[in-house]
């Protein structure tokens, strides 16, 4: 079962990168940390995190919208 937390974290990372590209590495680091924390607390397997992240990446790419003013 894909991790909903990982999916949400990576999707939020995509949105924050679109809104604040200057802090791209901060958002990536935070999203990665939250996703990996699910494994560290034994809430999910690594495969669940990979599946949740893959879903988020597909949705993020599909919904990529230009937010520049």
C-alpha angles and dihedrals in degrees: 000000000000116000112255090199092055091046091051094044094051093043090051088049089057092050094047092048089052092049099038109022093166090071095046095131092048091054092045091050093049093046092048092047093052092047093049092046088067089064093043092057091046092244094125143011121247089253089059090054092048091050093047091047092048090053090050093049093050092048092043092052093045092050096041103145127179105246097177115123 
